[in-house]
Amino acid sequence: MTEPKIGRWAAAALMVTEDGRYLMQLRDDRPELDFRAHWACFGGTVDPGEDGAAAIRRELQEELEFRAADVALFTELTILLPFAHPRTPRHDRLCFYTVSIEAAAVRRMVQHEGADRRLFRPEALAAEARVAPWDLCAVLMHARRRGLFRG
C-alpha cells in the first residue's frame, strides 16, 4: 500500500482553560465550507515556509486577536475525508496543539471567523449533534490523556 498524498496540512488549537473546558468555534454556515455550522477547533492551513506551531500562532492572532503564550504539539492525525461525488476524497494532515487559556481571556478575544464561540466541557461537546469528528476525537483524547497515555 502506498502512502497517501496529503491534500492539506492544518494546525488546530486545543484551547483549554484551567478548569478543563475547551474553546470551540461554530463554523460559518456557508456552502463552500467543509463541515459548515459544526463546532470545531480554531486553526487553519499551514502556509508554505511555516511549521505547525507558527501556523497556529498566526491563525489564533488572525481569528481571535489572541497571542498564544505557549503552544505544544499534542497529537497528529492523517485522515481520509471520504467526500461524495462530485468531490474527490482527500487526505489531510492535522496537527493539534495544546494552548492553555484563562476563561477571562475568552471575553477579551475578538472573533473574526465563525458564527460563535463557546467553552465546552468534553462531555457536553460530545453531546452536540454537529461537531467536526476529528476535533472531537482530539478534545476527548486530550481530556482523558492521563488515563489513556500512562508513563
C-alpha positions in Angstrom: 0.0 0.0 0.0 1.4 3.4 -0.9 1.5 6.4 1.4 -1.4 8.8 0.9 -0.7 12.1 -0.8 -1.6 14.8 1.7 -4.1 17.3 0.3 -3.9 19.8 3.1 -1.8 20.3 6.2 -3.7 22.1 9.0 -3.0 23.1 12.6 -5.7 23.2 15.2 -5.7 24.6 18.8 -6.9 22.6 21.8 -7.6 25.8 23.7 -8.2 24.6 27.3 -8.9 26.5 30.5 -7.5 25.7 33.9 -10.8 24.0 34.8 -10.8 21.7 31.8 -13.1 23.5 29.3 -12.3 23.8 25.6 -12.9 26.8 23.5 -14.6 25.9 20.2 -15.8 27.9 17.3 -19.1 27.4 15.5 -18.1 27.4 11.8 -19.9 29.7 9.5 -22.9 28.2 7.5 -21.5 28.9 4.0 -21.9 26.4 1.2 -18.2 26.5 0.2 -17.0 25.4 3.7 -16.4 21.8 4.7 -18.4 21.0 7.9 -20.3 24.2 7.9 -22.3 25.0 11.0 -20.3 22.5 13.0 -18.3 23.1 16.2 -14.6 22.9 15.6 -11.2 23.9 17.0 -9.8 27.2 15.9 -7.0 26.9 13.4 -6.3 26.6 9.7 -3.9 25.7 6.9 -0.2 25.7 7.5 1.3 28.1 4.9 4.5 27.3 2.9 7.6 28.0 4.9 5.7 27.7 8.3 5.7 24.9 10.8 2.6 23.9 12.6 3.3 25.9 15.8 3.9 29.1 13.8 0.7 28.4 11.8 -1.4 28.0 15.0 0.0 31.2 16.5 -0.8 33.1 13.3 -4.3 31.6 13.0 -5.2 32.5 16.6 -4.0 36.0 16.1 -6.0 36.4 12.8 -9.1 34.6 14.1 -9.3 35.8 17.7 -6.7 38.6 18.2 -5.2 36.2 20.7 -1.4 35.8 21.3 -0.7 32.3 22.5 2.0 32.2 25.2 2.6 28.5 25.0 1.9 26.1 22.1 2.7 22.4 22.5 2.1 19.7 20.0 -0.4 17.2 21.4 -1.2 14.8 18.5 -1.1 14.5 14.8 -3.7 12.7 12.7 -3.8 11.8 9.0 -7.4 11.4 7.9 -9.2 10.5 4.7 -12.1 12.8 4.0 -14.4 10.5 2.0 -16.3 13.2 0.1 -19.1 12.0 -2.1 -19.2 12.7 -5.8 -18.6 15.2 -7.4 -15.8 15.9 -4.9 -12.7 13.9 -4.7 -11.8 12.2 -1.4 -8.8 13.9 0.2 -6.2 13.1 2.8 -5.5 15.8 5.4 -2.7 16.1 7.9 -4.0 17.6 11.2 -1.7 18.7 14.0 -3.4 19.6 17.3 -1.6 21.9 19.6 -2.4 22.5 23.3 -2.9 26.1 24.1 -3.6 27.0 27.8 -6.0 29.9 28.2 -7.7 31.7 31.1 -11.5 31.8 31.0 -11.3 35.6 31.5 -9.2 35.9 28.3 -12.1 34.4 26.2 -14.2 37.6 26.9 -11.4 39.8 25.6 -11.0 37.8 22.3 -12.3 39.5 19.1 -13.6 36.8 16.8 -13.1 37.4 13.1 -14.1 33.9 11.7 -17.0 31.7 12.6 -20.6 32.3 13.8 -19.9 31.9 17.5 -17.5 30.6 20.2 -18.2 28.7 23.4 -16.4 26.9 26.2 -17.4 23.3 26.5 -16.7 20.5 28.9 -15.7 17.5 26.9 -18.9 15.5 27.6 -21.1 18.5 26.6 -19.1 18.8 23.3 -19.6 15.1 22.7 -23.4 15.5 23.1 -23.6 18.2 20.4 -25.1 17.0 17.1 -22.7 18.9 14.8 -19.0 18.6 15.8 -16.1 18.1 13.4 -15.3 14.4 14.2 -11.5 14.6 14.4 -11.7 17.8 16.5 -14.0 15.9 19.0 -11.5 13.0 18.9 -8.6 15.2 19.7 -10.5 17.0 22.5 -11.6 13.7 24.1 -8.0 12.3 23.8 -6.6 15.4 25.4 -9.2 15.5 28.2 -8.6 11.8 29.0 -4.9 11.7 28.3 -3.8 10.7 31.8 -5.9 7.5 31.7 -5.2 6.8 28.1 -1.4 7.5 27.9 0.3 6.5 31.1 4.0 6.6 31.6 
